[in-house]
Amino acid sequence: MLTPILKTRTLAGLVLAYLLCALILSVGLGFQNPEPAGVEMLYSHWAFSWLQAYPQLIGWVCLGVLVLMAVLSRIRPGETKPNFGSANITMILIICVAATQFEAVFSKPHTLVGSTISMTMFLLLSSTYKKEKVLSELFHVGLLLGLSSLFVGQSIMFLVPIVFSLLVLRSGNWKEWAVLFLGVIMCAVFMMLFCIWSDAPLLEFKRVIQSAWGGFFGQARLNAGHLVLLLALIAAIAGLFKSLTIGTVNERNLTLVNLTWIIGVVLMVVLLGLGWQEGLILAAFPLAVSVTKTIEGIERWWLADLLLLLILTAPFARNLWQL
């Protein structure tokens, strides 16, 4: 009866969701390696170089950003409310994805920040569906795109799913496209104004761009938890296929947007050299939404519970072995 409780908008479902997230994080932190491999490369990042003097704070910063990401994932704007599924289940699945790769998550706060910004951008863009005046929202989408790329440089590839999403969600006019790109340009202008205080502003701006371009931090190891997460990937594909074939028009449109967001992350990994574990973090929200829809679409509650429980074992299975 786990899934039926989580699906309901009751205090019991809310409390249960937060308790499960707290349990997963607590157990994961108990097995966490205090010195993640490759963490020294974090100190070159423009936004987190100050952590070199306080390395003990890295884990706390990552934990704080991860909790913020989980809480923000509960937002359901406009038409997305029925199509994104239960906020409780989505939040739990995001924590499961993160907890399966603690070493990567807890040494890369910039990736978590980039993922949180990208998720906010995704939700804001989805909120424009069927709205008449959205110039302000699209301007902020552009700002968020630029800001996300300043934390994880490869995030600029999100421009591809954003353009596709506008074609799907909006009838489109030149003003909407103009304010979108104006937002991206203004983010660069704001960063240049920030760099002007340095002795060499152009070199400082170049350092910001270069340090944001993420790469492999140490060796990305496959563990047993990742194999369990393959179930989530299969479930996500099943959910996407069902929504695209027999879903309503609204559901198909928002599912296409969700799918292109995942494809955008895949392109970052394949074409732009982003580490696959970082890609998994960036794709955590759209993947969680797809799996949530699959779980909610299962008619027999015990089958839905079984799938959810299997995914919940991924953070614990990661401690069994690593390749």
RORO-562180 format. One line per 10 residues: number of its first residue (from 1); for each residue x, y, z of N, C-alpha, C. Coordinates in steps of 0.05 Angstrom, whole numbers, padded with zeros to 5 digits. Example, Ala and Ser with C-alpha at 12.3 -4.5 7.8 and 13.67 -1.06 7.14 Angstrom:
% RORO-562180
1> 00264:-00114:00156:00246:-00090:00156:00264:-00066:00156 | 00257:-00045:00142:00273:-00021:00143:00258:00001:00157
% end
This chain:
% RORO-562180
1> 00016:-00024:00000:00000:00000:00000:00017:00025:00000 | 00043:00023:-00006:00061:00045:-00006:00054:00066:-00027 | 00050:00057:-00052:00044:00075:-00074:00017:00090:-00070 | -00004:00076:-00063:-00030:00090:-00059:-00028:00113:-00038 | -00012:00108:-00017:-00009:00129:00004:00006:00153:-00007 | 00028:00147:-00022:00044:00169:-00033:00030:00185:-00054 | 00012:00172:-00069:-00003:00186:-00090:-00023:00205:-00080 | -00033:00201:-00056:-00054:00218:-00045:-00042:00244:-00034 | -00057:00265:-00036:-00048:00291:-00026:-00057:00294:00003 | -00046:00277:00020:-00052:00277:00048:-00027:00281:00065
11> -00031:00287:00090:-00008:00291:00108:00008:00266:00111 | -00006:00243:00111:00008:00217:00113:00027:00213:00090 | 00018:00218:00065:00035:00215:00042:00058:00234:00042 | 00054:00259:00051:00076:00278:00052:00097:00270:00073 | 00088:00262:00096:00106:00254:00118:00122:00229:00110 | 00108:00210:00098:00121:00185:00089:00143:00191:00068 | 00137:00209:00049:00156:00216:00028:00181:00228:00040 | 00178:00247:00059:00202:00259:00071:00217:00240:00089 | 00203:00222:00102:00216:00202:00119:00233:00183:00102 | 00222:00174:00079:00238:00157:00062:00262:00171:00051
21> 00259:00196:00043:00282:00211:00033:00303:00214:00055 | 00295:00220:00079:00314:00223:00101:00328:00197:00107 | 00314:00175:00106:00326:00149:00111:00347:00142:00090 | 00340:00147:00064:00359:00141:00043:00384:00158:00046 | 00381:00184:00051:00404:00201:00054:00421:00194:00078 | 00408:00187:00100:00422:00180:00125:00439:00155:00121 | 00427:00135:00109:00442:00110:00105:00465:00115:00085 | 00460:00131:00064:00480:00137:00044:00503:00152:00056 | 00498:00171:00073:00519:00187:00086:00535:00170:00105 | 00523:00149:00116:00538:00131:00134:00559:00115:00119
31> 00555:00110:00094:00575:00095:00078:00591:00114:00060 | 00588:00140:00062:00601:00159:00045:00631:00160:00050 | 00646:00160:00028:00675:00164:00030:00681:00193:00037 | 00695:00199:00059:00699:00227:00067:00716:00243:00047 | 00732:00229:00030:00749:00243:00011:00743:00233:-00017 | 00723:00243:-00030:00716:00233:-00057:00739:00238:-00077 | 00742:00220:-00095:00764:00222:-00115:00759:00245:-00133 | 00780:00260:-00139:00779:00282:-00158:00767:00308:-00147 | 00762:00309:-00120:00750:00333:-00109:00768:00357:-00112 | 00794:00353:-00114:00812:00376:-00117:00807:00392:-00142
41> 00795:00380:-00163:00789:00395:-00187:00766:00415:-00183 | 00750:00410:-00162:00729:00429:-00156:00739:00456:-00149 | 00763:00458:-00137:00774:00483:-00128:00780:00503:-00150 | 00781:00494:-00175:00786:00512:-00197:00760:00525:-00207 | 00738:00516:-00198:00712:00526:-00207:00708:00554:-00196 | 00699:00573:-00212:00697:00601:-00204:00678:00605:-00180 | 00657:00588:-00178:00637:00592:-00157:00644:00578:-00131 | 00662:00558:-00132:00668:00542:-00108:00697:00540:-00101 | 00713:00558:-00112:00742:00557:-00105:00746:00564:-00076 | 00728:00578:-00064:00730:00585:-00036:00729:00561:-00017
51> 00719:00539:-00027:00717:00514:-00011:00744:00502:-00006 | 00765:00511:-00020:00792:00500:-00016:00801:00506:00013 | 00792:00528:00024:00799:00535:00051:00781:00521:00072 | 00759:00511:00062:00740:00498:00081:00730:00471:00068 | 00748:00452:00063:00740:00427:00050:00718:00412:00065 | 00717:00416:00091:00697:00401:00107:00669:00410:00101 | 00666:00433:00088:00639:00443:00082:00628:00433:00055 | 00645:00419:00039:00635:00410:00013:00611:00392:00016 | 00612:00373:00034:00589:00355:00037:00564:00369:00046 | 00567:00389:00064:00544:00403:00074:00531:00421:00052
61> 00549:00433:00035:00538:00449:00013:00523:00432:-00006 | 00535:00408:-00013:00521:00390:-00031:00495:00380:-00020 | 00495:00373:00006:00470:00364:00019:00449:00385:00018 | 00456:00410:00024:00437:00432:00023:00425:00436:-00004 | 00442:00436:-00025:00432:00440:-00053:00414:00416:-00061 | 00422:00392:-00053:00406:00368:-00060:00378:00369:-00047 | 00377:00377:-00022:00351:00380:-00008:00334:00401:-00022 | 00347:00424:-00029:00332:00445:-00043:00321:00435:-00070 | 00337:00420:-00084:00328:00408:-00110:00305:00390:-00106 | 00306:00373:-00085:00284:00354:-00080:00258:00369:-00073
71> 00260:00390:-00057:00236:00406:-00049:00225:00421:-00073 | 00242:00433:-00089:00232:00447:-00113:00219:00429:-00134 | 00228:00404:-00134:00216:00385:-00153:00187:00380:-00148 | 00176:00389:-00125:00148:00385:-00119:00130:00405:-00133 | 00142:00425:-00145:00126:00446:-00158:00112:00434:-00183 | 00086:00441:-00185:00070:00432:-00208:00056:00456:-00220 | 00068:00470:-00239:00055:00494:-00250:00035:00488:-00271 | 00012:00503:-00271:-00007:00502:-00293:-00016:00475:-00302 | -00013:00470:-00328:-00023:00445:-00340:-00006:00421:-00333 | 00016:00424:-00319:00034:00402:-00313:00024:00385:-00289
81> 00005:00396:-00274:-00003:00382:-00249:-00011:00353:-00254 | -00030:00347:-00273:-00037:00319:-00277:-00017:00304:-00293 | 00000:00318:-00309:00018:00304:-00328:00045:00298:-00316 | 00053:00311:-00294:00078:00305:-00281:00075:00285:-00259 | 00051:00278:-00251:00047:00257:-00231:00052:00266:-00202 | 00053:00247:-00184:00055:00253:-00156:00082:00266:-00149 | 00080:00289:-00134:00104:00303:-00126:00120:00286:-00105 | 00105:00271:-00089:00118:00254:-00068:00137:00233:-00081 | 00126:00219:-00101:00141:00198:-00114:00165:00210:-00130 | 00160:00232:-00144:00181:00245:-00159:00205:00253:-00141
91> 00199:00264:-00118:00219:00273:-00099:00236:00249:-00089 | 00222:00227:-00083:00236:00203:-00074:00254:00192:-00095 | 00245:00192:-00120:00261:00181:-00142:00286:00198:-00147 | 00283:00224:-00145:00307:00241:-00148:00328:00235:-00127 | 00319:00232:-00102:00338:00225:-00081:00351:00198:-00086 | 00335:00179:-00097:00347:00152:-00103:00369:00155:-00124 | 00364:00171:-00145:00384:00174:-00166:00409:00186:-00154 | 00406:00207:-00137:00429:00220:-00126:00444:00202:-00106 | 00429:00187:-00090:00442:00171:-00069:00456:00146:-00081 | 00449:00139:-00106:00463:00117:-00119:00491:00124:-00126
101> 00498:00149:-00128:00524:00158:-00136:00534:00180:-00117 | 00535:00173:-00091:00542:00193:-00071:00570:00205:-00076 | 00589:00189:-00085:00616:00200:-00089:00616:00222:-00109 | 00600:00219:-00130:00598:00240:-00151:00582:00264:-00141 | 00559:00258:-00128:00542:00280:-00119:00555:00297:-00098 | 00568:00284:-00079:00579:00299:-00057:00607:00309:-00061 | 00616:00310:-00086:00641:00324:-00093:00636:00344:-00115 | 00611:00348:-00124:00605:00366:-00146:00581:00384:-00140 | 00584:00403:-00122:00561:00421:-00117:00553:00437:-00142 | 00573:00442:-00160:00566:00458:-00184:00547:00442:-00202
111> 00549:00415:-00203:00531:00399:-00219:00503:00400:-00206 | 00502:00398:-00180:00476:00399:-00166:00462:00426:-00170 | 00478:00448:-00169:00467:00474:-00173:00457:00477:-00202 | 00473:00467:-00221:00465:00468:-00249:00440:00452:-00254 | 00437:00429:-00241:00414:00412:-00244:00389:00426:-00232 | 00393:00439:-00209:00370:00453:-00196:00361:00476:-00213 | 00380:00492:-00224:00372:00514:-00242:00358:00504:-00267 | 00369:00482:-00279:00357:00471:-00303:00329:00460:-00297 | 00325:00448:-00274:00298:00439:-00267:00279:00462:-00264 | 00288:00484:-00251:00271:00508:-00249:00264:00519:-00276
121> 00284:00519:-00294:00280:00528:-00322:00259:00511:-00336 | 00261:00485:-00332:00242:00466:-00344:00214:00471:-00334 | 00211:00475:-00308:00184:00480:-00296:00173:00507:-00306 | 00190:00527:-00308:00181:00553:-00317:00173:00552:-00346 | 00188:00538:-00362:00180:00535:-00391:00154:00520:-00394 | 00151:00499:-00377:00126:00484:-00379:00102:00500:-00370 | 00106:00520:-00353:00084:00536:-00343:00073:00555:-00365 | 00088:00558:-00387:00078:00576:-00409:00057:00563:-00426 | 00053:00537:-00423:00034:00523:-00440:00006:00534:-00436 | -00007:00542:-00458:-00034:00552:-00459:-00037:00580:-00446
131> -00015:00593:-00440:-00017:00621:-00430:-00013:00640:-00453 | -00026:00663:-00451:-00025:00683:-00472:00000:00700:-00471 | 00006:00712:-00448:00028:00730:-00446:00050:00717:-00429 | 00072:00710:-00442:00093:00695:-00428:00121:00708:-00433 | 00122:00733:-00441:00148:00745:-00446:00166:00746:-00422 | 00154:00751:-00398:00170:00752:-00374:00181:00724:-00368 | 00165:00703:-00371:00174:00676:-00365:00196:00668:-00383 | 00194:00674:-00409:00214:00666:-00429:00240:00682:-00425 | 00238:00707:-00416:00262:00722:-00410:00277:00709:-00387 | 00262:00700:-00366:00275:00687:-00344:00285:00659:-00351
141> 00272:00646:-00370:00283:00620:-00380:00310:00624:-00392 | 00313:00646:-00408:00339:00652:-00420:00360:00659:-00399 | 00352:00674:-00378:00370:00680:-00356:00380:00654:-00342 | 00360:00636:-00337:00367:00611:-00323:00385:00593:-00341 | 00381:00594:-00367:00398:00578:-00385:00426:00588:-00383 | 00430:00614:-00385:00457:00626:-00382:00469:00620:-00355 | 00453:00622:-00334:00463:00618:-00307:00471:00588:-00303 | 00455:00570:-00314:00462:00542:-00312:00488:00535:-00326 | 00492:00548:-00349:00517:00542:-00364:00541:00554:-00350 | 00538:00573:-00331:00560:00583:-00316:00568:00564:-00293
151> 00551:00545:-00287:00558:00525:-00267:00567:00499:-00281 | 00553:00491:-00301:00561:00468:-00318:00560:00477:-00347 | 00583:00482:-00358:00585:00494:-00385:00569:00480:-00406 | 00568:00453:-00404:00554:00437:-00425:00524:00442:-00424 | 00514:00455:-00403:00485:00460:-00401:00475:00478:-00423 | 00493:00492:-00437:00484:00509:-00459:00470:00492:-00480 | 00475:00466:-00480:00461:00448:-00499:00431:00447:-00494 | 00422:00456:-00470:00394:00456:-00464:00379:00476:-00483 | 00394:00492:-00498:00381:00509:-00517:00366:00493:-00538 | 00376:00469:-00544:00363:00452:-00564:00335:00443:-00554
161> 00333:00431:-00530:00306:00424:-00521:00288:00448:-00515 | 00300:00471:-00508:00284:00495:-00503:00271:00504:-00530 | 00286:00505:-00551:00276:00512:-00577:00254:00493:-00586 | 00259:00467:-00582:00238:00447:-00590:00213:00450:-00572 | 00217:00455:-00547:00195:00459:-00528:00177:00483:-00536 | 00190:00504:-00545:00175:00528:-00553:00159:00521:-00578 | 00170:00505:-00596:00155:00497:-00620:00131:00480:-00614 | 00133:00464:-00592:00112:00446:-00585:00091:00460:-00567 | 00100:00476:-00548:00082:00488:-00529:00071:00515:-00537 | 00084:00529:-00556:00075:00556:-00563:00070:00558:-00593
171> 00052:00575:-00601:00048:00581:-00629:00072:00597:-00639 | 00083:00613:-00621:00109:00627:-00627:00105:00653:-00642 | 00120:00673:-00634:00123:00698:-00648:00151:00709:-00643 | 00159:00729:-00659:00186:00738:-00657:00193:00750:-00630 | 00174:00762:-00616:00179:00774:-00590:00188:00753:-00570 | 00174:00729:-00571:00181:00708:-00552:00209:00698:-00556 | 00216:00694:-00581:00243:00685:-00588:00264:00706:-00580 | 00257:00731:-00584:00276:00753:-00579:00282:00755:-00549 | 00261:00754:-00532:00265:00757:-00503:00280:00733:-00492 | 00276:00709:-00504:00291:00686:-00495:00321:00690:-00499
181> 00329:00698:-00523:00358:00702:-00528:00368:00726:-00514 | 00351:00746:-00509:00359:00770:-00493:00366:00761:-00465 | 00351:00742:-00454:00356:00733:-00427:00384:00720:-00425 | 00391:00703:-00445:00417:00691:-00446:00439:00712:-00448 | 00435:00732:-00465:00455:00753:-00468:00458:00769:-00442 | 00436:00775:-00429:00437:00791:-00405:00452:00776:-00383 | 00450:00749:-00382:00465:00734:-00362:00495:00738:-00366 | 00504:00737:-00391:00532:00742:-00398:00540:00770:-00390 | 00522:00790:-00395:00529:00817:-00388:00532:00820:-00358 | 00514:00808:-00342:00515:00809:-00313:00542:00797:-00303
191> 00550:00774:-00315:00575:00762:-00307:00599:00779:-00314 | 00598:00793:-00337:00620:00811:-00344:00622:00834:-00325 | 00599:00844:-00316:00599:00866:-00297:00611:00857:-00270 | 00606:00831:-00264:00618:00820:-00239:00648:00817:-00242 | 00657:00810:-00266:00686:00806:-00271:00701:00833:-00274 | 00687:00855:-00278:00700:00881:-00283:00716:00890:-00260 | 00710:00879:-00236:00724:00887:-00212:00752:00875:-00210 | 00757:00855:-00226:00784:00843:-00226:00804:00860:-00242 | 00829:00854:-00238:00850:00870:-00253:00849:00865:-00283 | 00842:00840:-00291:00840:00833:-00319:00812:00821:-00324
201> 00792:00838:-00329:00764:00829:-00331:00760:00809:-00353 | 00773:00812:-00377:00768:00793:-00399:00780:00766:-00392 | 00804:00766:-00379:00816:00740:-00371:00799:00727:-00349 | 00788:00743:-00331:00771:00732:-00310:00746:00720:-00322 | 00734:00733:-00341:00710:00723:-00355:00716:00697:-00369 | 00740:00696:-00382:00748:00671:-00395:00752:00649:-00375 | 00763:00655:-00352:00767:00635:-00331:00740:00624:-00321 | 00720:00641:-00318:00694:00632:-00310:00682:00612:-00330 | 00685:00619:-00356:00674:00601:-00376:00689:00574:-00376 | 00715:00575:-00375:00731:00551:-00376:00727:00533:-00351
211> 00726:00546:-00327:00723:00530:-00303:00695:00517:-00301 | 00675:00529:-00315:00648:00518:-00314:00645:00494:-00332 | 00664:00490:-00350:00662:00468:-00369:00670:00442:-00355 | 00650:00427:-00347:00654:00403:-00331:00668:00381:-00346 | 00683:00365:-00332:00696:00341:-00343:00695:00318:-00324 | 00710:00297:-00329:00710:00274:-00312:00726:00280:-00286 | 00714:00276:-00263:00728:00279:-00238:00736:00252:-00228 | 00761:00244:-00232:00769:00217:-00224:00756:00197:-00243 | 00753:00173:-00234:00742:00151:-00250:00713:00147:-00244 | 00696:00149:-00264:00667:00145:-00260:00662:00115:-00259
221> 00657:00105:-00235:00654:00076:-00231:00625:00067:-00231 | 00620:00045:-00244:00594:00033:-00244:00590:00016:-00219 | 00568:00018:-00205:00563:00002:-00182:00536:-00013:-00185 | 00531:-00030:-00166:00507:-00047:-00167:00481:-00030:-00167 | 00482:-00007:-00154:00459:00011:-00154:00452:00021:-00181 | 00472:00026:-00198:00466:00036:-00225:00452:00014:-00241 | 00459:-00011:-00237:00445:-00033:-00251:00416:-00034:-00242 | 00411:-00029:-00217:00383:-00029:-00207:00368:-00006:-00220 | 00382:00017:-00224:00369:00040:-00236:00361:00035:-00265 | 00372:00014:-00278:00363:00007:-00304:00333:00001:-00305
231> 00323:-00010:-00282:00295:-00014:-00280:00280:00012:-00283 | 00290:00033:-00270:00278:00059:-00272:00279:00070:-00301 | 00301:00064:-00315:00303:00073:-00343:00283:00059:-00360 | 00280:00033:-00357:00261:00017:-00372:00232:00027:-00366 | 00227:00032:-00340:00201:00043:-00332:00196:00070:-00344 | 00217:00087:-00346:00214:00113:-00358:00207:00111:-00387 | 00220:00093:-00401:00215:00089:-00430:00186:00079:-00434 | 00177:00061:-00417:00150:00051:-00418:00130:00073:-00414 | 00135:00090:-00394:00117:00113:-00388:00116:00133:-00411 | 00139:00139:-00423:00140:00157:-00445:00125:00146:-00469
241> 00129:00120:-00475:00116:00108:-00498:00085:00108:-00494 | 00076:00102:-00470:00047:00102:-00465:00035:00130:-00468 | 00049:00150:-00457:00039:00177:-00459:00038:00188:-00488 | 00058:00179:-00504:00059:00189:-00531:00039:00175:-00550 | 00031:00151:-00542:00013:00135:-00560:-00016:00138:-00553 | -00023:00136:-00527:-00051:00136:-00519:-00058:00159:-00501 | -00040:00178:-00496:-00045:00200:-00479:-00061:00222:-00492 | -00071:00241:-00477:-00085:00264:-00487:-00066:00283:-00502 | -00076:00303:-00515:-00059:00322:-00530:-00041:00336:-00510 | -00052:00345:-00488:-00035:00358:-00467:-00013:00340:-00458
251> -00020:00315:-00453:-00001:00296:-00442:00021:00290:-00463 | 00013:00288:-00488:00033:00283:-00509:00053:00306:-00512 | 00042:00330:-00511:00059:00354:-00515:00079:00356:-00492 | 00070:00353:-00467:00088:00356:-00444:00107:00332:-00443 | 00099:00309:-00453:00116:00285:-00453:00139:00290:-00474 | 00132:00302:-00497:00152:00308:-00517:00173:00327:-00505 | 00164:00347:-00490:00182:00366:-00477:00200:00351:-00458 | 00188:00334:-00442:00204:00318:-00422:00225:00300:-00436 | 00216:00288:-00458:00235:00270:-00473:00258:00286:-00485 | 00252:00309:-00497:00274:00325:-00508:00294:00335:-00487
261> 00284:00339:-00463:00302:00347:-00441:00322:00325:-00435 | 00312:00300:-00435:00330:00277:-00430:00349:00274:-00454 | 00340:00277:-00478:00357:00276:-00501:00379:00297:-00500 | 00371:00321:-00491:00391:00342:-00488:00414:00335:-00470 | 00408:00321:-00448:00429:00312:-00430:00446:00291:-00443 | 00434:00273:-00458:00449:00252:-00472:00468:00265:-00492 | 00460:00286:-00506:00477:00300:-00524:00501:00312:-00510 | 00496:00322:-00486:00518:00334:-00470:00540:00313:-00464 | 00531:00289:-00458:00550:00267:-00451:00564:00257:-00476 | 00549:00253:-00498:00560:00241:-00522:00577:00261:-00538
271> 00567:00286:-00540:00580:00306:-00558:00598:00325:-00544 | 00592:00332:-00519:00606:00354:-00505:00624:00344:-00482 | 00626:00318:-00479:00645:00307:-00459:00637:00309:-00430 | 00612:00313:-00425:00603:00313:-00397:00604:00285:-00385 | 00613:00282:-00360:00614:00256:-00347:00586:00244:-00345 | 00584:00217:-00349:00557:00205:-00350:00544:00207:-00323 | 00559:00207:-00301:00546:00209:-00275:00535:00238:-00271 | 00550:00258:-00281:00539:00285:-00280:00514:00287:-00297 | 00514:00273:-00320:00491:00273:-00337:00467:00261:-00323 | 00471:00240:-00308:00450:00228:-00293:00437:00247:-00273
281> 00454:00263:-00260:00445:00283:-00241:00428:00304:-00256 | 00437:00314:-00279:00423:00334:-00294:00396:00324:-00304 | 00395:00298:-00310:00370:00286:-00321:00352:00274:-00299 | 00359:00278:-00274:00345:00265:-00252:00315:00273:-00252 | 00309:00298:-00256:00281:00307:-00254:00264:00296:-00277 | 00271:00300:-00303:00254:00289:-00324:00252:00259:-00323 | 00274:00245:-00314:00272:00216:-00311:00253:00208:-00289 | 00254:00223:-00267:00236:00217:-00244:00207:00222:-00251 | 00202:00243:-00267:00174:00248:-00276:00164:00225:-00293 | 00180:00215:-00311:00172:00193:-00329:00167:00168:-00313
291> 00184:00161:-00294:00180:00137:-00278:00155:00140:-00260 | 00151:00165:-00250:00127:00169:-00233:00102:00164:-00249 | 00101:00173:-00274:00077:00168:-00291:00073:00138:-00296 | 00095:00123:-00299:00093:00095:-00303:00082:00081:-00278 | 00093:00088:-00255:00084:00076:-00230:00054:00082:-00225 | 00046:00106:-00230:00018:00113:-00226:00000:00100:-00246 | 00011:00093:-00269:-00006:00081:-00290:-00010:00051:-00286 | 00004:00039:-00267:00001:00010:-00262:-00025:00006:-00246 | -00042:-00011:-00257:-00069:-00014:-00244:-00067:-00030:-00218 | -00050:-00050:-00217:-00048:-00066:-00192:-00028:-00052:-00173
301> -00038:-00045:-00150:-00022:-00030:-00131:00003:-00045:-00122 | 00001:-00072:-00120:00024:-00087:-00110:00046:-00088:-00131 | 00039:-00087:-00157:00060:-00085:-00177:00074:-00058:-00177 | 00058:-00037:-00172:00070:-00010:-00170:00088:-00008:-00145 | 00079:-00020:-00123:00096:-00021:-00099:00122:-00036:-00104 | 00120:-00058:-00118:00144:-00075:-00124:00164:-00059:-00140 | 00155:-00045:-00161:00173:-00029:-00177:00186:-00007:-00161 | 00170:00007:-00145:00180:00029:-00128:00200:00019:-00108 | 00194:-00004:-00095:00212:-00016:-00075:00239:-00024:-00088 | 00237:-00035:-00112:00262:-00043:-00126:00280:-00019:-00131
311> 00267:00003:-00140:00283:00027:-00145:00294:00038:-00119 | 00279:00036:-00097:00288:00045:-00071:00313:00030:-00061 | 00317:00005:-00071:00340:-00010:-00063:00366:-00001:-00076 | 00364:00015:-00098:00388:00023:-00112:00409:00037:-00095 | 00401:00056:-00078:00421:00069:-00061:00435:00050:-00042 | 00421:00029:-00033:00434:00009:-00015:00450:-00011:-00030 | 00441:-00018:-00055:00456:-00037:-00071:00483:-00026:-00080 | 00487:00000:-00081:00512:00012:-00090:00535:00004:-00073 | 00530:-00004:-00048:00552:-00012:-00030:00560:-00041:-00034 | 00547:-00056:-00051:00554:-00084:-00054:00580:-00088:-00070
321> 00582:-00075:-00093:00607:-00076:-00109:00608:-00054:-00128 | 00633:-00048:-00138:00637:-00028:-00158:00656:-00039:-00179 | 00652:-00030:-00204:00670:-00038:-00226:00694:-00019:-00227
% end
